[in-house]
Amino acid sequence: MAAKTINITLKIWRQKNCNSKGNMETYTLNDVSTASSFLEMLDQLNEQLINDKKEPVAFDHDCREGICGMCSLYINGRAHGPDNGVTTCQLHMRMFEDGATIYVEPWRSAAFPVVKDLVVDRSAFDRIQQAGGFVSVNTSGRTMDANAIPIPKEDADKAFEAAACIGCGACVATCKNGSAMLFVGAKVSQYALLPQGKVEATQRALNMVRQMDDEGFGNCTNTGACEIECPKGISLDNIARLNREFLKASLVSNK
Amino acid sequence: MSILDSKIPAGNISDKWTDYKDHLKLVAPNNRPKIDIIVVGTGLAGASAAASLGEMGYNVKAFCFQDSPRRAHSIAAQGGINAAKNYQNDGDSVYRLFYDTIKGGDYRAREANVHRLAEVSSSIIDQCVAQGVPFAREYGGLLDNRSFGGTQVQRTFYAAGQTGQQLLLGAYSALSRQIGLGRVKMYNRHEMLELVKVDGKARGIIARNLVTGELERHSAHAVVLASGGYGNVYFLSTNAMGSNVTAAWKAHKQGALFANPCYVQIHPTCVPVHGTNQAKLTLMSESLRNSGRIWVPKKKEDAEAIRSGKLKPTELKEEERDYYLERKYPAFGNLVPRDVASRAAKEVCDEGRGIEANDTNEGVYLDFSTEIKNKGKQAAYAAGDHNPSEEKIITLGKKWLEEKYGNLFQMYQKITDENPYETPMKIYPAVHYTMGGVWVDYNLQSSIPGCFVTGEANFSDHGANRLGASALMQGLADGYFVLPYTISNYLADEIRTGKISTESSEFEVAENNVKSQIDKFLSNNGTKSVDYFHKKLGLIMWNKVGMGRNAQGLQEAINEIDQLKKDFYIDVYVPGSNDELNPQLEKALRVADLIDLGQLMAMDALQRKESCGGHFREEYQDAEGETLRDDENFSFVGAWEYKGDDIKQEQLHKEELKYEFIKIAARNYK
């Protein structure tokens, strides 16, 4: 699988800020190594733009190894591009043919306003987390011993799979309803599956769902697109669990 | 007498922290809301500190440059976190964790700090489990452990290959709770660009809102820097693209001494470099060394054949392979500490036996075929099949690997387009962690009163080499269990101070300094991008201040960086304006500080005429190529004092390291 180089055409969304109108711009880029990641390709484009004294393309990125959740991008109509189980930083140029035209857009969702070019504001996710995505335990050094509560491996593994969500927002961007149910479902599930999370389960489900609605995310109609595009393979089961937790909470809550 | 007072309390090593803590001053709950604290950075050290201080009732403002505190680079830590729980009954104890960490650091860390770290390690796991962190468990429902380099016990707790993610999300959840309760105010997409001192004390920061470009003044009674390490001085590293030294460096320029900058950890297991447009390197967790065997061909000709694609690694017979770590270090084998494993990889590649077909031929194999057979057989037996076929063994063995390291194997395959279940992984050392950092005393306070530094940003616990799974431990120890006590002791004298004004001349001057630096960059009519200079800096650092260092190379590096710095300010081109999101401007401000730091690292490496841990001076090695420490002359922390724009004028101060409880010895893993 020796690396080769390809020439590509890019159609990239440019938008000065959240108040201005954006448009697609066309760029050609030559000698892109197929061993490069998609973001390294954008670095290469930006280097070319800077050398031509043009404004480089703004995009979010940080860890470049698929775990921080900062990179985004809608590539050829797919969140994180044409590969499965990867973030954009893990997408490699070997996925594209020589001479290809590649469309690059920001996440599109009412709850994720564009900051600039391909950068969007996902702080709504933080606010949902602040509404209930935690166990209320203070730092003390005097909690009980970590092995005091055995947790069945299966439950621990499922909780971990839900907790593997990186908060990138691909689920929202790819959902025709702009729903954040996969994100919220994953967090609610993680705690619902563990004994530590049970005490506050009712309040958590109600508060997180309320905040999710307040932020303007749409509802879930079970199309399943989110699961397909999730780079971490978060399962739709988590949405089902969220629905159960929310229903249970609504029934038992006296608020 | 040295100006460095480590403030290590007297007494027996195992009682120091408890006694000291019991006698620290407290701030009463009714007074805490009158006190403001700034925390810069929201990784493990910052998020845990901000959450804990918020819970205590202080007014906390937390800052991160990312779009959310959950993105901080602690999230990328893979392998695990150490704690002296002895759940596996293999003789572990606080003392052993303490001893292993001091030895792993090649006797260049402070005894008292390291012992405290080992003492609180157990509480960290308890705290995280209480928060709902889903650590890996055994079938009985209890926590699982694994081994890491430099130890002979299993004390590492983990969550698949995503331990850092799970721990950071735990700390982020605690932080989010405090933000929701209004006790912590969070500033996303903000970067600290200056530390403000009033009457000699740290009293605030100037931060740039990265979306609007606005410069903001924030005051506080104390400032906590938890801004991470400086590995990006090498351009290519396992750090995140945004990781930088700016917050720490601004404190340094304001008088905080910078300690042991030359101590850098080059991690042995990263995916090798693929080409010149590469932006970063990806780590493959050290935990893989539990299951993988590292080798290169015995013969140079075989290595050449492999590089040219004429020979496959799987075609090479057992006796034609050199499992060089197992050969050289039979006691620890593939689990020697990182610095030892990295140097050994460099050595075999320098001999021409590297297997990667890149510019430098640098790469070695990490092979899982033995483990596949062992674990597959075990799994078959466990399932009642005592005469399994070869095929079944291999299938079950691969399944075991997938469960243990699935995400890492997938990550590797995506990057390299090769299947590590079928053919050995290719790995090579890469810059990973920086042990040096802002000098702090036992209270984690820098030489500027009121400026505290935690996590990777300080220098205190890892000496000249950090053991695997110890960074997560230190970040959380500092933030959850050390800083809340020591900062309160400082703040007890601040309850009558009242709000700190941001209208003072000190804030005015600080803001103007930042503004003029930004204006200078934006109006500089240069021709080259920031990355152009950053890559040049990275090459100088990697070639001359990297895995092997010598006096001549270090002197050259110092001179070359001098020139690079001049060129940078003359010829850098920063597009765009200040009043918008401008990633190139952010980068320029960071690279300016990395250039200064790079020069100081070379100076520090030059003055340290010995080899220890990650600092390998080619002039100081024994007959077998192992590090040769000089305890008589270099058993000290080297802390540098800023003396103005010319870094070469910085002054070295020495804090002598005293070993009262551990007998200092040659570090031996054979």
Interface residues (C-beta under 8 A of the other chain):
Chain A: M1 A2 A3 K16 N17 V32 S33 A35 S36 S37 L39 E40 M41 D43 Q44 N46 E47 I50 N51 K53 K54 E55 P56 A58 D60 H61 D62 C63 R64 E65 G66 I67 C68 G69 M70 D83 G85 V86 Q90 H92 R94 V115 K116 V119 D121 R122 S123 F125 D126 Q129 Q130 A131 G132 G133 F134 V135 S136 V137 N138 T139 S140 G141 R142 T143 M144 D145 A146 N147 I149 P150 I151 P152 K153 A156 D157 A159 F160 A163 A164 I166 G167 Q190 Y191 L194 Q196 G197
Chain B: S48 A51 S52 E55 Q66 D67 S68 P69 R70 R71 A72 H73 I75 A76 K85 Y87 V120 S123 I125 D126 Q127 C128 V129 A130 Q131 G132 V133 P134 F135 A136 R137 E138 Y139 G140 G141 L142 L143 A159 A160 Q162 G164 Q165 Q166 L169 Y172 S173 A174 S176 R177 I179 G180 M186 N188 V211 T238 A240 M241 G242 H274 G275 N277 Q278 A279 K280 T282 L283 G309 A357 Q410 M411 K414 I415 T416 D417 E418 Y480 F481 P484 S529 D531 Y573 P575 G576 E580 L581 P583 Q584
